[in-house]
Amino acid sequence: MPPRTSLARVLSSSGRIKILTVLSNVGELHLSEIARKTDQSYSATDRHLQDLTEASIVEEHDYGRVRMFRLNLENPRVKILRQLILEWDNGPSPRAIEEQA
């Protein structure tokens, strides 16, 4: 059983939120590309990915010297988190919802 990590811990860092958002939208990327897409240093991205991997939110796969990361969609909480991120980023704006009401 994966360790339980509080939602507050996962979402307490804008760096981790950026990583989760990128992985939710793209699928799988290598560490350098995640760092670039999230405007973070390589070392900060690596630390965040280690935290997310230890919490079973992200999976790491090594292909030779390339480290690839993706969301662990076998974890039901991660599926919910991904749905939230995608809806938040891609769903209708609050203004559009108000106008429909």
N, CA, C and O atoms as a GROMACS GRO file, in nm:
protein
  404
    1MET      N    1   0.085  -0.119   0.000
    1MET     CA    2   0.000   0.000   0.000
    1MET      C    3   0.089   0.125   0.000
    1MET      O    4   0.182   0.134   0.080
    2PRO      N    5   0.060   0.221  -0.090
    2PRO     CA    6   0.143   0.342  -0.094
    2PRO      C    7   0.123   0.426   0.030
    2PRO      O    8   0.016   0.422   0.093
    3PRO      N    9   0.225   0.503   0.066
    3PRO     CA   10   0.210   0.589   0.183
    3PRO      C   11   0.103   0.695   0.158
    3PRO      O   12   0.087   0.742   0.046
    4ARG      N   13   0.032   0.731   0.263
    4ARG     CA   14  -0.072   0.834   0.252
    4ARG      C   15  -0.008   0.971   0.269
    4ARG      O   16   0.061   0.997   0.368
    5THR      N   17  -0.032   1.055   0.174
    5THR     CA   18   0.020   1.191   0.179
    5THR      C   19  -0.100   1.284   0.179
    5THR      O   20  -0.194   1.266   0.101
    6SER      N   21  -0.097   1.382   0.266
    6SER     CA   22  -0.212   1.472   0.276
    6SER      C   23  -0.222   1.557   0.149
    6SER      O   24  -0.122   1.586   0.084
    7LEU      N   25  -0.343   1.595   0.117
    7LEU     CA   26  -0.368   1.682   0.003
    7LEU      C   27  -0.297   1.815   0.022
    7LEU      O   28  -0.245   1.873  -0.073
    8ALA      N   29  -0.296   1.864   0.146
    8ALA     CA   30  -0.228   1.990   0.176
    8ALA      C   31  -0.080   1.980   0.141
    8ALA      O   32  -0.023   2.074   0.086
    9ARG      N   33  -0.017   1.868   0.172
    9ARG     CA   34   0.125   1.849   0.140
    9ARG      C   35   0.148   1.847  -0.011
    9ARG      O   36   0.242   1.908  -0.061
   10VAL      N   37   0.062   1.776  -0.082
   10VAL     CA   38   0.076   1.765  -0.227
   10VAL      C   39   0.058   1.901  -0.293
   10VAL      O   40   0.134   1.937  -0.384
   11LEU      N   41  -0.041   1.976  -0.249
   11LEU     CA   42  -0.075   2.102  -0.314
   11LEU      C   43  -0.014   2.225  -0.246
   11LEU      O   44  -0.048   2.338  -0.281
   12SER      N   45   0.076   2.204  -0.151
   12SER     CA   46   0.134   2.316  -0.078
   12SER      C   47   0.244   2.387  -0.157
   12SER      O   48   0.294   2.491  -0.114
   13SER      N   49   0.281   2.333  -0.269
   13SER     CA   50   0.389   2.391  -0.348
   13SER      C   51   0.340   2.421  -0.489
   13SER      O   52   0.284   2.335  -0.556
   14SER      N   53   0.361   2.544  -0.532
   14SER     CA   54   0.322   2.579  -0.670
   14SER      C   55   0.405   2.499  -0.769
   14SER      O   56   0.358   2.470  -0.880
   15GLY      N   57   0.527   2.461  -0.732
   15GLY     CA   58   0.609   2.378  -0.819
   15GLY      C   59   0.547   2.241  -0.843
   15GLY      O   60   0.546   2.192  -0.956
   16ARG      N   61   0.496   2.179  -0.737
   16ARG     CA   62   0.431   2.048  -0.753
   16ARG      C   63   0.302   2.062  -0.832
   16ARG      O   64   0.269   1.975  -0.913
   17ILE      N   65   0.227   2.168  -0.808
   17ILE     CA   66   0.104   2.190  -0.883
   17ILE      C   67   0.134   2.206  -1.032
   17ILE      O   68   0.062   2.152  -1.116
   18LYS      N   69   0.238   2.281  -1.064
   18LYS     CA   70   0.278   2.297  -1.204
   18LYS      C   71   0.313   2.162  -1.268
   18LYS      O   72   0.272   2.133  -1.380
   19ILE      N   73   0.388   2.081  -1.194
   19ILE     CA   74   0.426   1.949  -1.245
   19ILE      C   75   0.302   1.863  -1.267
   19ILE      O   76   0.289   1.800  -1.372
   20LEU      N   77   0.212   1.861  -1.171
   20LEU     CA   78   0.090   1.782  -1.184
   20LEU      C   79   0.007   1.829  -1.303
   20LEU      O   80  -0.052   1.748  -1.375
   21THR      N   81   0.002   1.959  -1.324
   21THR     CA   82  -0.073   2.014  -1.436
   21THR      C   83  -0.012   1.972  -1.569
   21THR      O   84  -0.083   1.931  -1.660
   22VAL      N   85   0.119   1.984  -1.580
   22VAL     CA   86   0.186   1.944  -1.704
   22VAL      C   87   0.165   1.796  -1.732
   22VAL      O   88   0.130   1.758  -1.843
   23LEU      N   89   0.187   1.712  -1.631
   23LEU     CA   90   0.170   1.568  -1.651
   23LEU      C   91   0.025   1.530  -1.679
   23LEU      O   92   0.000   1.434  -1.751
   24SER      N   93  -0.069   1.603  -1.623
   24SER     CA   94  -0.211   1.577  -1.650
   24SER      C   95  -0.245   1.604  -1.796
   24SER      O   96  -0.326   1.533  -1.855
   25ASN      N   97  -0.183   1.705  -1.852
   25ASN     CA   98  -0.213   1.744  -1.989
   25ASN      C   99  -0.130   1.671  -2.094
   25ASN      O  100  -0.177   1.650  -2.206
   26VAL      N  101  -0.008   1.633  -2.059
   26VAL     CA  102   0.083   1.577  -2.158
   26VAL      C  103   0.094   1.426  -2.147
   26VAL      O  104   0.102   1.357  -2.249
   27GLY      N  105   0.094   1.373  -2.029
   27GLY     CA  106   0.109   1.229  -2.010
   27GLY      C  107   0.242   1.194  -1.949
   27GLY      O  108   0.253   1.180  -1.827
   28GLU      N  109   0.345   1.179  -2.031
   28GLU     CA  110   0.476   1.136  -1.983
   28GLU      C  111   0.583   1.228  -2.042
   28GLU      O  112   0.582   1.258  -2.161
   29LEU      N  113   0.675   1.269  -1.957
   29LEU     CA  114   0.785   1.355  -1.999
   29LEU      C  115   0.912   1.321  -1.922
   29LEU      O  116   0.907   1.260  -1.815
   30HIS      N  117   1.026   1.360  -1.979
   30HIS     CA  118   1.150   1.343  -1.905
   30HIS      C  119   1.172   1.464  -1.816
   30HIS      O  120   1.115   1.571  -1.837
   31LEU      N  121   1.256   1.446  -1.715
   31LEU     CA  122   1.276   1.545  -1.611
   31LEU      C  123   1.313   1.682  -1.667
   31LEU      O  124   1.258   1.783  -1.623
   32SER      N  125   1.404   1.688  -1.762
   32SER     CA  126   1.446   1.817  -1.817
   32SER      C  127   1.330   1.890  -1.884
   32SER      O  128   1.318   2.012  -1.873
   33GLU      N  129   1.247   1.816  -1.952
   33GLU     CA  130   1.133   1.878  -2.021
   33GLU      C  131   1.030   1.928  -1.919
   33GLU      O  132   0.970   2.034  -1.939
   34ILE      N  133   1.010   1.854  -1.811
   34ILE     CA  134   0.919   1.899  -1.706
   34ILE      C  135   0.972   2.028  -1.645
   34ILE      O  136   0.896   2.122  -1.622
   35ALA      N  137   1.102   2.032  -1.618
   35ALA     CA  138   1.163   2.154  -1.561
   35ALA      C  139   1.142   2.272  -1.654
   35ALA      O  140   1.108   2.381  -1.610
   36ARG      N  141   1.162   2.250  -1.784
   36ARG     CA  142   1.146   2.358  -1.880
   36ARG      C  143   1.002   2.406  -1.888
   36ARG      O  144   0.976   2.527  -1.888
   37LYS      N  145   0.908   2.313  -1.896
   37LYS     CA  146   0.767   2.348  -1.909
   37LYS      C  147   0.709   2.415  -1.784
   37LYS      O  148   0.610   2.488  -1.792
   38THR      N  149   0.771   2.390  -1.670
   38THR     CA  150   0.721   2.448  -1.545
   38THR      C  151   0.804   2.568  -1.498
   38THR      O  152   0.778   2.623  -1.391
   39ASP      N  153   0.903   2.607  -1.577
   39ASP     CA  154   0.990   2.720  -1.542
   39ASP      C  155   1.055   2.704  -1.405
   39ASP      O  156   1.060   2.797  -1.325
   40GLN      N  157   1.105   2.582  -1.380
   40GLN     CA  158   1.174   2.553  -1.255
   40GLN      C  159   1.314   2.502  -1.286
   40GLN      O  160   1.342   2.457  -1.397
   41SER      N  161   1.401   2.511  -1.188
   41SER     CA  162   1.535   2.455  -1.206
   41SER      C  163   1.526   2.302  -1.210
   41SER      O  164   1.429   2.242  -1.163
   42TYR      N  165   1.628   2.244  -1.267
   42TYR     CA  166   1.636   2.098  -1.274
   42TYR      C  167   1.631   2.039  -1.133
   42TYR      O  168   1.558   1.942  -1.108
   43SER      N  169   1.708   2.097  -1.040
   43SER     CA  170   1.716   2.040  -0.905
   43SER      C  171   1.584   2.055  -0.829
   43SER      O  172   1.544   1.964  -0.758
   44ALA      N  173   1.516   2.169  -0.845
   44ALA     CA  174   1.385   2.186  -0.778
   44ALA      C  175   1.284   2.088  -0.835
   44ALA      O  176   1.206   2.028  -0.761
   45THR      N  177   1.284   2.072  -0.966
   45THR     CA  178   1.193   1.977  -1.031
   45THR      C  179   1.221   1.836  -0.983
   45THR      O  180   1.128   1.760  -0.954
   46ASP      N  181   1.348   1.800  -0.975
   46ASP     CA  182   1.386   1.667  -0.928
   46ASP      C  183   1.336   1.642  -0.786
   46ASP      O  184   1.283   1.535  -0.757
   47ARG      N  185   1.352   1.741  -0.697
   47ARG     CA  186   1.303   1.727  -0.558
   47ARG      C  187   1.152   1.707  -0.554
   47ARG      O  188   1.102   1.619  -0.484
   48HIS      N  189   1.079   1.789  -0.630
   48HIS     CA  190   0.933   1.776  -0.633
   48HIS      C  191   0.891   1.640  -0.688
   48HIS      O  192   0.800   1.577  -0.635
   49LEU      N  193   0.957   1.595  -0.792
   49LEU     CA  194   0.923   1.465  -0.850
   49LEU      C  195   0.955   1.352  -0.753
   49LEU      O  196   0.882   1.253  -0.748
   50GLN      N  197   1.062   1.365  -0.676
   50GLN     CA  198   1.093   1.264  -0.573
   50GLN      C  199   0.981   1.257  -0.470
   50GLN      O  200   0.936   1.149  -0.433
   51ASP      N  201   0.935   1.374  -0.424
   51ASP     CA  202   0.825   1.379  -0.327
   51ASP      C  203   0.700   1.314  -0.385
   51ASP      O  204   0.633   1.235  -0.318
   52LEU      N  205   0.668   1.348  -0.508
   52LEU     CA  206   0.546   1.296  -0.572
   52LEU      C  207   0.558   1.146  -0.600
   52LEU      O  208   0.458   1.074  -0.594
   53THR      N  209   0.678   1.100  -0.630
   53THR     CA  210   0.700   0.957  -0.652
   53THR      C  211   0.687   0.880  -0.521
   53THR      O  212   0.625   0.774  -0.518
   54GLU      N  213   0.746   0.933  -0.414
   54GLU     CA  214   0.736   0.867  -0.283
   54GLU      C  215   0.591   0.859  -0.235
   54GLU      O  216   0.555   0.767  -0.162
   55ALA      N  217   0.509   0.954  -0.276
   55ALA     CA  218   0.368   0.955  -0.237
   55ALA      C  219   0.282   0.872  -0.333
   55ALA      O  220   0.159   0.869  -0.319
   56SER      N  221   0.344   0.804  -0.429
   56SER     CA  222   0.275   0.721  -0.528
   56SER      C  223   0.179   0.802  -0.616
   56SER      O  224   0.078   0.750  -0.663
   57ILE      N  225   0.212   0.927  -0.637
   57ILE     CA  226   0.132   1.013  -0.724
   57ILE      C  227   0.191   1.012  -0.865
   57ILE      O  228   0.118   1.019  -0.964
   58VAL      N  229   0.321   1.003  -0.872
   58VAL     CA  230   0.394   1.000  -0.999
   58VAL      C  231   0.475   0.872  -1.006
   58VAL      O  232   0.526   0.823  -0.905
   59GLU      N  233   0.487   0.818  -1.126
   59GLU     CA  234   0.570   0.700  -1.150
   59GLU      C  235   0.694   0.742  -1.229
   59GLU      O  236   0.686   0.826  -1.319
   60GLU      N  237   0.806   0.684  -1.195
   60GLU     CA  238   0.932   0.710  -1.266
   60GLU      C  239   0.972   0.584  -1.341
   60GLU      O  240   0.967   0.474  -1.287
   61HIS      N  241   1.012   0.603  -1.466
   61HIS     CA  242   1.064   0.493  -1.547
   61HIS      C  243   1.197   0.537  -1.606
   61HIS      O  244   1.207   0.645  -1.664
   62ASP      N  245   1.297   0.454  -1.590
   62ASP     CA  246   1.429   0.485  -1.643
   62ASP      C  247   1.450   0.410  -1.773
   62ASP      O  248   1.432   0.288  -1.780
   63TYR      N  249   1.488   0.484  -1.876
   63TYR     CA  250   1.523   0.427  -2.005
   63TYR      C  251   1.669   0.466  -2.031
   63TYR      O  252   1.697   0.569  -2.092
   64GLY      N  253   1.759   0.382  -1.984
   64GLY     CA  254   1.900   0.417  -1.991
   64GLY      C  255   1.926   0.534  -1.898
   64GLY      O  256   1.902   0.525  -1.778
   65ARG      N  257   1.975   0.643  -1.955
   65ARG     CA  258   2.005   0.761  -1.874
   65ARG      C  259   1.888   0.859  -1.870
   65ARG      O  260   1.897   0.963  -1.805
   66VAL      N  261   1.780   0.827  -1.937
   66VAL     CA  262   1.665   0.917  -1.942
   66VAL      C  263   1.563   0.873  -1.838
   66VAL      O  264   1.520   0.758  -1.835
   67ARG      N  265   1.524   0.969  -1.753
   67ARG     CA  266   1.422   0.942  -1.650
   67ARG      C  267   1.291   1.003  -1.696
   67ARG      O  268   1.279   1.124  -1.714
   68MET      N  269   1.192   0.917  -1.716
   68MET     CA  270   1.060   0.961  -1.761
   68MET      C  271   0.963   0.954  -1.643
   68MET      O  272   0.972   0.865  -1.558
   69PHE      N  273   0.870   1.049  -1.640
   69PHE     CA  274   0.772   1.056  -1.531
   69PHE      C  275   0.633   1.068  -1.589
   69PHE      O  276   0.612   1.130  -1.693
   70ARG      N  277   0.538   1.006  -1.520
   70ARG     CA  278   0.396   1.016  -1.555
   70ARG      C  279   0.314   0.999  -1.429
   70ARG      O  280   0.363   0.948  -1.328
   71LEU      N  281   0.190   1.042  -1.437
   71LEU     CA  282   0.100   1.025  -1.322
   71LEU      C  283   0.074   0.878  -1.301
   71LEU      O  284   0.067   0.801  -1.396
   72ASN      N  285   0.059   0.838  -1.176
   72ASN     CA  286   0.026   0.700  -1.140
   72ASN      C  287  -0.126   0.686  -1.142
   72ASN      O  288  -0.191   0.698  -1.038
   73LEU      N  289  -0.181   0.660  -1.258
   73LEU     CA  290  -0.327   0.654  -1.272
   73LEU      C  291  -0.387   0.526  -1.217
   73LEU      O  292  -0.508   0.506  -1.224
   74GLU      N  293  -0.304   0.438  -1.162
   74GLU     CA  294  -0.355   0.321  -1.091
   74GLU      C  295  -0.402   0.362  -0.951
   74GLU      O  296  -0.479   0.290  -0.887
   75ASN      N  297  -0.357   0.476  -0.905
   75ASN     CA  298  -0.395   0.530  -0.775
   75ASN      C  299  -0.526   0.608  -0.795
   75ASN      O  300  -0.528   0.707  -0.867
   76PRO      N  301  -0.636   0.564  -0.731
   76PRO     CA  302  -0.766   0.630  -0.751
   76PRO      C  303  -0.764   0.780  -0.716
   76PRO      O  304  -0.834   0.858  -0.779
   77ARG      N  305  -0.686   0.818  -0.617
   77ARG     CA  306  -0.677   0.960  -0.580
   77ARG      C  307  -0.613   1.042  -0.691
   77ARG      O  308  -0.650   1.157  -0.714
   78VAL      N  309  -0.516   0.982  -0.758
   78VAL     CA  310  -0.449   1.052  -0.868
   78VAL      C  311  -0.546   1.073  -0.984
   78VAL      O  312  -0.544   1.177  -1.049
   79LYS      N  313  -0.630   0.974  -1.010
   79LYS     CA  314  -0.730   0.990  -1.115
   79LYS      C  315  -0.822   1.108  -1.085
   79LYS      O  316  -0.852   1.187  -1.174
   80ILE      N  317  -0.865   1.119  -0.961
   80ILE     CA  318  -0.951   1.229  -0.920
   80ILE      C  319  -0.877   1.362  -0.930
   80ILE      O  320  -0.932   1.461  -0.979
   81LEU      N  321  -0.753   1.364  -0.886
   81LEU     CA  322  -0.672   1.486  -0.892
   81LEU      C  323  -0.653   1.529  -1.037
   81LEU      O  324  -0.663   1.648  -1.068
   82ARG      N  325  -0.626   1.434  -1.126
   82ARG     CA  326  -0.610   1.465  -1.268
   82ARG      C  327  -0.740   1.522  -1.326
   82ARG      O  328  -0.737   1.620  -1.401
   83GLN      N  329  -0.852   1.461  -1.292
   83GLN     CA  330  -0.980   1.512  -1.340
   83GLN      C  331  -1.003   1.655  -1.294
   83GLN      O  332  -1.049   1.739  -1.371
   84LEU      N  333  -0.971   1.683  -1.169
   84LEU     CA  334  -0.985   1.818  -1.115
   84LEU      C  335  -0.898   1.917  -1.193
   84LEU      O  336  -0.944   2.024  -1.232
   85ILE      N  337  -0.772   1.880  -1.214
   85ILE     CA  338  -0.679   1.968  -1.286
   85ILE      C  339  -0.729   1.994  -1.427
   85ILE      O  340  -0.730   2.109  -1.472
   86LEU      N  341  -0.769   1.890  -1.497
   86LEU     CA  342  -0.815   1.907  -1.635
   86LEU      C  343  -0.942   1.991  -1.640
   86LEU      O  344  -0.957   2.077  -1.728
   87GLU      N  345  -1.033   1.968  -1.548
   87GLU     CA  346  -1.156   2.047  -1.545
   87GLU      C  347  -1.125   2.192  -1.510
   87GLU      O  348  -1.182   2.284  -1.570
   88TRP      N  349  -1.037   2.212  -1.416
   88TRP     CA  350  -1.001   2.346  -1.372
   88TRP      C  351  -0.938   2.426  -1.486
   88TRP      O  352  -0.972   2.542  -1.509
   89ASP      N  353  -0.846   2.361  -1.557
   89ASP     CA  354  -0.774   2.429  -1.665
   89ASP      C  355  -0.853   2.439  -1.795
   89ASP      O  356  -0.840   2.537  -1.868
   90ASN      N  357  -0.933   2.339  -1.825
   90ASN     CA  358  -0.996   2.331  -1.957
   90ASN      C  359  -1.147   2.348  -1.955
   90ASN      O  360  -1.210   2.359  -2.060
   91GLY      N  361  -1.206   2.350  -1.836
   91GLY     CA  362  -1.350   2.363  -1.826
   91GLY      C  363  -1.395   2.507  -1.853
   91GLY      O  364  -1.311   2.595  -1.875
   92PRO      N  365  -1.524   2.530  -1.852
   92PRO     CA  366  -1.574   2.665  -1.874
   92PRO      C  367  -1.531   2.759  -1.763
   92PRO      O  368  -1.514   2.717  -1.648
   93SER      N  369  -1.514   2.883  -1.796
   93SER     CA  370  -1.475   2.981  -1.695
   93SER      C  371  -1.592   3.008  -1.602
   93SER      O  372  -1.707   2.988  -1.640
   94PRO      N  373  -1.564   3.053  -1.478
   94PRO     CA  374  -1.672   3.084  -1.385
   94PRO      C  375  -1.768   3.188  -1.443
   94PRO      O  376  -1.888   3.182  -1.416
   95ARG      N  377  -1.718   3.280  -1.520
   95ARG     CA  378  -1.803   3.382  -1.582
   95ARG      C  379  -1.902   3.318  -1.680
   95ARG      O  380  -2.019   3.356  -1.683
   96ALA      N  381  -1.854   3.223  -1.759
   96ALA     CA  382  -1.941   3.154  -1.855
   96ALA      C  383  -2.049   3.076  -1.782
   96ALA      O  384  -2.163   3.070  -1.827
   97ILE      N  385  -2.014   3.016  -1.669
   97ILE     CA  386  -2.113   2.940  -1.590
   97ILE      C  387  -2.218   3.035  -1.536
   97ILE      O  388  -2.337   3.004  -1.539
   98GLU      N  389  -2.175   3.152  -1.486
   98GLU     CA  390  -2.270   3.252  -1.433
   98GLU      C  391  -2.364   3.299  -1.542
   98GLU      O  392  -2.483   3.317  -1.518
   99GLU      N  393  -2.312   3.319  -1.661
   99GLU     CA  394  -2.394   3.368  -1.771
   99GLU      C  395  -2.498   3.265  -1.815
   99GLU      O  396  -2.605   3.301  -1.863
  100GLN      N  397  -2.465   3.135  -1.797
  100GLN     CA  398  -2.559   3.029  -1.833
  100GLN      C  399  -2.672   3.018  -1.732
  100GLN      O  400  -2.782   2.974  -1.766
  101ALA      N  401  -2.646   3.058  -1.609
  101ALA     CA  402  -2.745   3.043  -1.501
  101ALA      C  403  -2.858   3.144  -1.512
  101ALA      O  404  -2.949   3.145  -1.429
   0.00000   0.00000   0.00000
